[in-house]
């Protein structure tokens, strides 16, 4: 496997999760609040106390927080989320850095303080596994952009950082050496390989390993057609044959990283949840409890389900 030996970072020890022969691997979806998950991922009828994160934490040991990309997290919400996932001691959140730092520019010291208010709360509770710096395809390797990354790495050095770049100009030794030197993880991605898009990899540069699967919708990935809904970019269900090479990369990545996060971002109609469950089964070699509503929509889950199919219920898994 390509990549340097992981650098050590100083951050709070995390609970034990699913293990390969080496490090801890946590698999889960990107986000939890999607209108099109109603009746597919979640029960169509939900009791008043139902919360999506609580439900997902019955099946997964991580969720990537999406809302932090659009605005800083409110501390009161973070406190609620911590309570919602408390029944799963293995659970860790990951969170995307606000797009003002990665896409828009012009972030101020006050913006940093706003970001830290939520991140610090999650970190101090021992529940922040990684902060993802996600950059767009248009962010190419250049002296100016490398310098900007260096500043961000310094600015947020007290968090376990991971950087996602999508353009192949970053695929060079000096960039990976910089990540290793600064203890920043590299985000290995699966995306439609168009033009100079980065190809799939299994690279570790730090104590935190990271994988994101975006789907392979070649026809909509770069579409600027206003008639195409944005969520169509993520309307893709990986086959098990497509996931198997990723399971092998994840095993190797876990051998080089202390903690590895695998995030399925193909969220349309819960397809990322299906693929996350399939990956857990591939990595563990075991059958799993799966959400009954999802199982009724995706026959692919029958092969990995550990229990006979039931009618969809509000809470298919008993509390742990």
C-alpha positions as CSV (number, residue, x, y, z in Angstrom):
1,X,0.0,0.0,0.0
2,X,1.3,3.4,-0.9
3,X,1.8,6.0,1.8
4,X,4.2,6.9,4.6
5,X,4.2,5.4,8.1
6,X,1.5,7.2,10.1
7,X,2.7,10.0,12.3
8,X,1.5,10.1,15.9
9,X,-0.9,12.7,17.0
10,X,-1.8,13.7,20.5
11,X,-5.5,13.5,21.1
12,X,-7.9,11.7,23.4
13,X,-8.0,8.0,23.3
14,X,-11.2,6.7,21.7
15,X,-13.5,3.7,22.6
16,X,-12.9,0.4,21.0
17,X,-14.7,-0.1,17.7
18,X,-14.7,-2.8,15.0
19,X,-11.2,-4.2,14.6
20,X,-9.3,-5.7,11.7
21,X,-6.0,-7.4,12.3
22,X,-4.6,-3.9,13.1
23,X,-6.5,-0.6,13.8
24,X,-10.1,0.2,14.7
25,X,-12.4,0.7,11.7
26,X,-15.7,2.6,11.9
27,X,-18.1,2.6,9.0
28,X,-21.1,4.8,8.7
29,X,-23.1,7.3,6.5
30,X,-22.6,10.9,5.8
31,X,-25.3,12.8,7.6
32,X,-28.6,11.6,8.9
33,X,-31.2,14.3,8.0
34,X,-32.6,13.6,4.5
35,X,-36.3,14.0,3.6
36,X,-36.0,11.0,1.2
37,X,-34.9,8.7,4.0
38,X,-38.4,8.7,5.6
39,X,-40.0,5.3,5.2
40,X,-36.8,3.9,3.7
41,X,-34.0,4.2,6.2
42,X,-36.4,5.3,9.0
43,X,-39.8,4.1,9.9
44,X,-42.6,6.0,8.2
45,X,-44.3,6.5,11.5
46,X,-42.0,7.6,14.3
47,X,-42.7,8.3,18.0
48,X,-42.2,11.7,19.4
49,X,-38.9,10.8,21.1
50,X,-37.4,9.3,17.9
51,X,-34.1,10.8,16.7
52,X,-32.2,9.8,13.6
53,X,-28.8,9.7,15.2
54,X,-30.0,7.4,18.0
55,X,-31.5,5.1,15.4
56,X,-28.3,5.0,13.2
57,X,-26.1,4.5,16.3
58,X,-27.8,1.1,16.7
59,X,-26.2,0.0,13.5
60,X,-23.1,2.1,13.0
61,X,-20.1,3.3,15.1
62,X,-19.7,6.7,13.2
63,X,-21.6,9.3,11.3
64,X,-20.0,12.2,9.4
65,X,-21.7,15.5,10.4
66,X,-22.7,17.4,7.2
67,X,-24.3,20.4,8.7
68,X,-20.9,21.7,9.9
69,X,-20.0,22.3,6.3
70,X,-22.8,24.8,5.8
71,X,-22.5,26.6,9.2
72,X,-20.7,26.3,12.5
73,X,-22.3,23.7,14.9
74,X,-24.4,25.1,17.7
75,X,-23.0,23.8,21.0
76,X,-26.5,23.1,22.4
77,X,-27.2,20.8,19.4
78,X,-23.8,19.0,19.9
79,X,-24.8,18.4,23.5
80,X,-28.1,16.8,22.4
81,X,-26.3,14.7,19.8
82,X,-23.9,13.4,22.4
83,X,-26.9,12.3,24.5
84,X,-28.5,10.7,21.4
85,X,-25.6,8.4,20.7
86,X,-24.6,7.6,24.2
87,X,-26.0,4.1,24.2
88,X,-23.2,3.1,21.7
89,X,-19.9,3.5,23.6
90,X,-17.9,2.8,20.4
91,X,-19.5,5.7,18.6
92,X,-17.5,8.7,17.3
93,X,-18.6,11.6,15.1
94,X,-16.5,13.0,12.3
95,X,-17.3,16.5,11.1
96,X,-16.6,18.6,8.0
97,X,-15.0,22.0,8.4
98,X,-17.2,25.0,7.5
99,X,-17.1,25.7,3.7
100,X,-16.0,29.3,4.4
101,X,-12.5,27.8,5.1
102,X,-12.4,25.4,2.2
103,X,-14.6,26.8,-0.6
104,X,-15.4,30.5,-0.1
105,X,-12.4,32.1,1.5
106,X,-12.3,35.2,3.7
107,X,-12.8,33.4,7.0
108,X,-12.0,35.5,10.1
109,X,-10.9,34.9,13.6
110,X,-14.5,35.2,14.7
111,X,-15.4,32.5,12.2
112,X,-12.8,30.2,13.7
113,X,-14.2,30.8,17.2
114,X,-17.7,29.9,16.0
115,X,-16.4,26.7,14.5
116,X,-14.5,25.8,17.6
117,X,-17.5,26.2,19.9
118,X,-19.1,23.0,18.5
119,X,-15.9,21.1,17.7
120,X,-14.4,21.6,21.1
121,X,-17.5,20.3,22.8
122,X,-17.4,17.1,20.8
123,X,-13.6,16.7,21.2
124,X,-13.7,17.3,25.0
125,X,-16.3,14.6,25.3
126,X,-14.0,12.2,23.5
127,X,-16.4,11.9,20.6
128,X,-14.7,13.8,17.7
129,X,-12.8,11.2,15.6
130,X,-11.8,13.6,12.8
131,X,-12.3,17.0,11.2
132,X,-12.5,16.8,7.5
133,X,-11.2,19.6,5.3
134,X,-13.0,18.9,2.1
135,X,-11.9,20.8,-1.0
136,X,-13.5,20.9,-4.4
137,X,-12.2,19.6,-7.7
138,X,-11.3,23.1,-8.7
139,X,-8.8,23.3,-5.8
140,X,-5.6,22.3,-7.7
141,X,-2.0,21.9,-6.4
142,X,-0.1,25.2,-6.5
143,X,2.4,26.9,-4.3
144,X,-0.4,29.3,-3.1
145,X,-2.8,26.4,-2.2
146,X,-0.1,24.4,-0.5
147,X,0.7,27.5,1.6
148,X,-3.0,27.9,2.4
149,X,-3.2,24.2,3.6
150,X,-0.2,24.7,5.8
151,X,-1.9,27.7,7.5
152,X,-5.1,25.6,8.0
153,X,-3.1,22.7,9.4
154,X,-1.5,25.1,11.9
155,X,-4.7,26.9,12.7
156,X,-6.6,23.7,13.6
157,X,-3.7,21.5,14.7
158,X,-5.4,20.6,18.0
159,X,-7.9,18.5,16.1
160,X,-7.4,15.1,14.3
161,X,-7.4,16.5,10.8
162,X,-8.1,14.8,7.4
163,X,-7.9,16.6,4.1
164,X,-9.9,15.6,1.0
165,X,-8.7,16.9,-2.4
166,X,-10.2,15.6,-5.7
167,X,-7.9,16.8,-8.4
168,X,-5.0,14.6,-9.6
169,X,-2.5,17.4,-9.4
170,X,-2.3,16.6,-5.7
171,X,-1.1,13.1,-6.4
172,X,2.6,13.7,-5.7
173,X,5.2,12.7,-3.1
174,X,5.7,16.2,-1.7
175,X,2.0,16.6,-0.8
176,X,1.9,13.2,1.0
177,X,5.1,14.1,2.8
178,X,3.5,17.3,4.0
179,X,0.5,15.5,5.4
180,X,2.8,12.9,7.2
181,X,5.0,15.7,8.6
182,X,1.9,17.6,10.0
183,X,0.1,14.4,11.2
184,X,-2.8,15.1,8.8
185,X,-4.8,12.2,7.4
186,X,-5.4,11.7,3.6
187,X,-9.0,11.1,2.5
188,X,-9.1,8.2,0.0
189,X,-12.1,8.8,-2.2
190,X,-14.2,6.9,-4.7
191,X,-15.7,9.4,-7.3
192,X,-16.4,9.4,-11.0
193,X,-13.0,9.5,-12.6
194,X,-13.4,12.2,-15.2
195,X,-10.5,14.1,-16.6
196,X,-7.9,14.6,-13.9
197,X,-9.9,13.3,-11.0
198,X,-8.1,11.4,-8.3
199,X,-8.4,7.7,-8.6
200,X,-9.2,5.3,-5.7
201,X,-6.4,4.7,-3.2
202,X,-5.6,3.2,0.2
203,X,-3.1,5.7,1.6
204,X,-2.3,6.4,5.2
205,X,-0.4,9.5,6.2
206,X,-1.4,9.9,9.9
207,X,-2.9,8.1,12.9
208,X,-6.3,8.7,11.4
209,X,-7.2,6.9,8.2
210,X,-10.2,8.0,6.1
211,X,-12.3,6.8,3.2
212,X,-15.3,8.5,1.5
213,X,-17.4,6.8,-1.2
214,X,-19.3,9.4,-3.3
215,X,-20.9,7.0,-5.9
216,X,-20.1,6.8,-9.6
217,X,-22.8,8.9,-11.3
218,X,-20.7,10.0,-14.3
219,X,-23.7,11.7,-16.0
220,X,-24.5,14.0,-13.1
221,X,-21.2,14.5,-11.2
222,X,-20.2,17.7,-12.9
223,X,-23.7,18.6,-14.3
224,X,-24.7,22.2,-14.2
225,X,-28.1,21.5,-15.6
226,X,-30.6,23.4,-13.4
227,X,-33.2,20.6,-14.2
228,X,-31.0,18.0,-12.5
229,X,-31.6,17.9,-8.7
230,X,-28.3,18.2,-6.7
231,X,-29.0,14.9,-4.9
232,X,-28.8,13.0,-8.2
233,X,-25.1,13.3,-7.9
234,X,-25.3,10.8,-5.1
235,X,-28.0,8.5,-6.6
236,X,-25.8,5.5,-6.9
237,X,-25.8,2.0,-5.3
238,X,-22.5,0.2,-5.3
239,X,-22.6,-3.5,-6.1
240,X,-20.9,-5.9,-3.7
241,X,-18.3,-6.5,-6.5
242,X,-17.5,-2.8,-6.5
243,X,-17.2,-2.8,-2.7
244,X,-14.9,-5.7,-2.4
245,X,-11.8,-3.8,-3.7
246,X,-12.6,-1.1,-1.2
247,X,-12.8,-3.6,1.6
248,X,-9.3,-4.8,0.8
249,X,-8.0,-1.2,0.7
250,X,-9.7,-0.5,4.1
251,X,-8.0,-3.6,5.6
252,X,-4.6,-2.4,4.4
253,X,-5.3,1.1,5.5
254,X,-6.3,-0.1,9.0
255,X,-2.9,-1.8,9.2
256,X,-1.2,1.6,8.9
257,X,-3.6,3.8,10.9
258,X,-4.7,3.6,14.5
259,X,-8.3,4.6,13.7
260,X,-10.0,4.4,10.3
261,X,-13.3,6.0,9.3
262,X,-15.2,4.8,6.2
263,X,-18.0,7.2,5.1
264,X,-20.6,6.5,2.5
265,X,-21.8,9.7,0.9
266,X,-24.1,8.2,-1.8
267,X,-27.0,9.2,0.4
268,X,-29.9,9.3,-2.1
269,X,-32.8,7.2,-0.7
270,X,-30.5,5.6,1.8
271,X,-28.2,3.9,-0.7
272,X,-25.1,4.9,1.4
273,X,-26.7,3.2,4.4
274,X,-27.1,0.0,2.4
275,X,-23.5,0.1,1.2
276,X,-22.1,0.9,4.7
277,X,-23.8,-2.2,6.1
278,X,-22.5,-4.3,3.2
279,X,-18.9,-3.0,3.9
280,X,-19.2,-3.9,7.6
281,X,-20.3,-7.4,6.6
282,X,-17.4,-7.7,4.1
283,X,-14.9,-6.5,6.7
284,X,-16.2,-8.6,9.5
285,X,-17.2,-11.7,7.6
286,X,-20.4,-11.7,9.7
287,X,-24.1,-11.2,9.2
288,X,-25.7,-8.1,10.8
289,X,-28.9,-6.7,12.2
290,X,-30.2,-4.3,9.5
291,X,-33.0,-1.7,9.7
292,X,-36.2,-3.4,8.7
293,X,-37.6,-0.4,6.6
294,X,-34.3,-0.4,4.6
295,X,-34.4,-4.2,4.2
296,X,-37.9,-4.0,2.7
297,X,-36.6,-1.6,0.0
298,X,-33.2,-3.2,-0.8
299,X,-33.2,-7.0,-1.4
300,X,-29.4,-6.8,-1.4
301,X,-29.5,-6.8,2.4
302,X,-31.0,-10.3,2.6
303,X,-27.6,-11.8,2.1
304,X,-26.1,-10.1,5.1
305,X,-29.1,-10.0,7.5
306,X,-28.8,-12.1,10.6
307,X,-32.5,-12.3,11.4
308,X,-35.6,-13.3,9.5
309,X,-37.4,-10.5,7.8
310,X,-40.1,-8.8,9.9
311,X,-42.7,-6.2,9.3
312,X,-41.1,-2.7,9.6
313,X,-41.3,-1.5,13.2
314,X,-40.4,1.6,15.1
315,X,-37.4,0.1,16.8
316,X,-36.3,-3.2,15.1
317,X,-33.2,-3.5,17.4
318,X,-33.6,-3.6,21.2
319,X,-31.6,-0.9,23.1
320,X,-28.1,-2.0,24.0
